Amino acid sequence: MVLSLPGVPASAASRTAAPSAKAWVIGVSNGYFGNTARVEYEAELKAYAALPSVAPHIKKLIINNAGTSVAAQIAAVDGMIAEHVNAIILDSNSTTGLNPAIAAAHQAGIVVVAANDIVTSKLAYHVETVGNQFGQAMAKGLVSLLHGHGNIVVLRGIAGNAVDAAEASGFNSVFAKNTGIHVLATVYPQWDDAQAQTDMASLLSRYNNINGVFTEGGMEQGVVRAYLAAHRKFVPVTGTDENGFACQLKQYQSQGLEGVQVGTAIYAYALALKTALAALSGAKVPNFIPIHWTTWSTAQSIKNCNPKLSPGLFLQTADPSDGISLTPAQVDKYLSAAH
């Protein structure tokens, strides 16, 4: 996919060009693209790129969604190198598999910024991703809602994915310290809401003693729908900062639904673009760029519900301390256009 932004100069500059060259060609290489989070990452990036203060610095965005294949993503990055992009925002399918492609991009003078999924290459800038602390925050929230005791089921992302593994190390460390929490089963709906609903329905048919549901996020709305379809009493559910889940908590609070929402810092792609543009302009950029997460109780989630916005919209679209100030409505415009 190619997105050309209006009102920008016609020529792009290389990384080694003089800082006065203002317009850049930016490649975005995404791997897995099967859930709302990935769609919104790109929507956030497009919203940021369209800002009046940013658009003049971008000639073109070249966006590729390669799927889960490492080989396909390597081919996509190689294609961007051949197109002489100035920077690549990389959401990698592998912590190590894209390293040779990153090295080739670096050799060609192309800035590479890894976001959402980590890579081990030291030739790329790294925007912090959800991981251990994120998983811990969700687990602590669930343990608190269960008062330290109960049987839970766990819905994880993609088996073998680095983010999934990092989150698991976080939530497992919390559950290990709380011996009153017992995991009945673990499934992998791949951060996909529809698959989570199917898997949760299966779990509800197998177990009648579930006291809480832990999801890594992006799946919690499907969990709630599964409970509704099964006519089962709600239990506490963890999830990310999706607007739809916040509104579910508001709608079904009177029926006993409780939850904890942890923000996903969905502005990570936008921050990666900001980082790339800074590096291209000659600014000194740290190799590691931290991000920040919010944690909401049920009451806080209810306050953040906005029925005018997409249910799949992740609400933590900005952090002014990171230089990203987009509103949910600004991002939602691009999210809606993607469907």
N, C-alpha and C positions, 0 to 999 in steps of 0.2 A: 504494500500500500504506500502511496506517495501523497503527502499532504503539502501543498505549496501555500505559503502564507502570503497574503496580499500586502502590498505597500513596502516591499523590501527590495534592496538592490539586486541587480541581475547576476552579479558574479560572486562566487564564493572564494574564500582564501584558505590557504593551507595553514597548518599549525605553526609552521616556521615563518610565516609571513609577518610583516610589520603589524604591531597592535592596531594601527589605524584601519586595517581591513576588518570591516564590521560584520559582514554577512557570512554565515557558515552553513554548511550542509551537515545535518545531524542524522546519523543512522540509529535506529532503535531495533535491537535484536531481542525479541521475546521468544521464549521456548514454549512451555505449556500455556495454553490460552483457553482453558476449559472452565473458568469460573468467573464470577462477577468481579473479584479483586483484580484479576489481570486486565479485564476490560477497563476498570476504573483507573488503574495505574496509567494506562495510555490516555484516558480521558483527562486525567489531571495534568499530564504532560502537555497535551494539546491546549488545555485551558491556560496553562502557564506560558506556553509558546506564543499564544495569541495576545497576551497582555501588551499594551502600547509600549511599555518600557523594554519588552523582550523581543517582540516581533521584528524590529528593524535589524536585529543581530542574527536572524535566521533566514537563510535563503530557502531551505527546503528541509522537511522531515521525511526520511525514508524509513518506513516501518515494516518489519517482517515478523510474522508469527510462525515459527518453524514447527510447532508441535513438540512432542516429547522426545523426538529423535536428536541425539547429540550430533550425529553426522549431518542431519539437515540444518541444524543451527550453525555448525562450522561452515557449511556451504553458504549459508546466508551471510555470515560475517565476511567470508572470502569475497562474496559478491559486492558487499559494501566497500571493501578495500579496493576492489577493481573499479568501483564508481568514484573513488577518490573522495569519500566523505571526510569531514574534518574531525568528527568525534563519533563514538558509538556508545550508546546507552545499552548495557548488556544485562539481561535477566537470564542467567545461565542455567541450562539443563544439568550441568555437572560442575562440581567444585574444581575439577582438574581437566576435564575433557576439552574445554575451550581455551586452555592455556596456550597451546601452539598458535591458535588463531589470534589471541590477544598479543602474543609476541610478534606475529606478522603485522598486525595493525600498528603496534608500537614502532616497528622497524620502518613502516611507511609514514611515520610522523603523525599518526592518528591518536587522539586522546580516547581512552577507554575508561568508562565509569561503570562499575558493577553495582547493580541495585536489586533489592528484593532477595535474590539468591546470591550467595557468596561464591567467590572463586579464590583459589590459593595464589594466583599469579600476583607478584609484587609490581608488575608493570601496569596494573590498573588501579585507579582510584576506587575506593569502596565506600558506598553509602550504607550505614548500619541497617541491618535487616532484623525482622522479628526473629526471636530465637529463645535462648535459655530464660532470660528475665521475663520475656513475654509469656512463656509457658508457666513460669512460676506465679506470675500475677494472676493468671486465670485460675490456676489450681488453688491458690490461697483464697481467692474469692469463693470458690465452690466449697472448700473445706469450712469456711466461715458460715456459709448458708446452711450447711449440713451439721453445724456444731461439732465437727470432728468425727462424725460417725455416719456410716451408710454404705450401701452397695451402689456402685456407679458403673456406667458403661462409657467407653472412650471412643470418640470418632476422630480419627487422624487424617492426615493429608495423603501424600503419595509416598508409598513405601520406598525407601532409599533416597528420598529427597533430603538435601542438606538442611533446609528450614524445618521440615518435619522432624528430623533427628534432633536438631537443636531445641525445638519446642519440647520434644519428649524428654530430653535430659532435664529440662526445667520442671515440667509438671511431675515427672516421676520422682524427682528429688523431694518435692513437697509431699507427695503421697507416701513416700517411704518414711517420712518423719511423723506421719499421722496414721498410726497403725489401726485406727478405727475405720479407715477408708478401705474398702475392698473392691477391686476391679473385677467385675463379672465377665466382661468381654471387651475386646478391642477390634474395631473394624476400620477400613480405609476407604471412605467415600471420595477421596481425592479433592477435598475442599469444594466439592460440587453439591449444591443445595438439593437438587432433585435426587441425586444418588443417596444423599444423607437421609432423605425422607424414606426412601425404599429400605435402606439398611436399618433405620430406626424402627420401621414397621416390623421388620424381621426380628429385631431384638425384643420388641414388645410382645411378639408372639411366643418367644422362647422364655422370657423372664417375667415373673409377676412381682418381683421384689426389687425393682430398680428405684433407688432413692435420689439419684442425681445423674445428670448427663454432662459429660465433659466433651466439648468440641474444641478443636484448634481454631475454630472460626470459619466463617463463610458457609457454615452448614446448619447453624442454629435455627434458621427459619424453617428448614425442612424437618427438623426435630419437632418443633412445635406443631407443624401440620400433621405429622405422624401421630402425635398424641391426640389431636383433635379427631382425626379419622378413626382412631382406635377407641375413642370415647374413654380414655384413661385419665386418671387424676394427674394433673401437672406435677412435675418435680423441678427443682432448680436446674437451670441450664446455663452453661457458659457460652460466650460467643464474642464476636468482634463488634465493632461499632457500626454495624449496618442499620440504616434507618428503619428497615422493615422489622428487625428484631426489637428495636426500641419501641416501635408502635405496637408490636405484638405484646410486649410487656405492659404497655398502657392498656390495651384492649382486654387482656386476660388476667390482669392483676387481681380482679375481684374473684376470679376462679382459681386463684392460688398460684399463678405463674410468677416465679421469681427468677432473676438472672444476674449475671455480672457481665459487663461488656468491657473489653480491653481494646483500645484504639490501635489500629494497624499502621498508623502513620502512612496513609495511602499517598501522601505527598512525596514519597521517596523518589519516584521517577522525575517529578518536577525538580526536586533538590539535586538529582543527578544531572539534569539539564543545566541547572544553575551552576553546578560545579564544572561541567564541561565548558560552558561559555566563559567562566572565569579563567580556567586553564588556557583556553584558546586566546584569551586577551592578554596573556602573559602574567596574570596574577599568580602569586604563590598560593598553592592549594594544598592542604594537608592530605595525606594518603587516605586517612580514615575520617569520615564525616559522620558524627553521631546524629541520631534522631531521638524523638521523645514520644512517649506513649501516655495516654490517659486511661484511667480505670473508672468506670461508672457503676454505681449501685443501681438497683431497680428504680429507685426514686429519681436518680439523676438521668437514667435512660428515658424515663417517661417524660421528663422535661425537654429532652432533646429530640423526641419524636416529631417529625414534620411530615404529615400526610400529603403535603403538596409535592414532595420530592420522591424520587424512585425508591422502592423498597430495597433495592440492591445497593443503594448509595452508601458508601462508608463515610461517616460524618466527620472524621478527623482529617479534613482536607488541607489543613494549614498548621504551621507553627511559626509565628512571627520571629521567634528567636533563631530560626533557621533561614529566615528571609523569604518564607513562602506564606502568602496572606490570602490565598484563594478561599472563596466562600463555597459552601456546599452547592448553592444554586448555580454558581459559575461552572463548577465541575459537572453538575447534573445535566447541563445543556449538551455537553459533549458525550456524556454517558448515554443520554437518550438517542443521540444521533448514531451511536454505535449499534443500536438494536433495530 
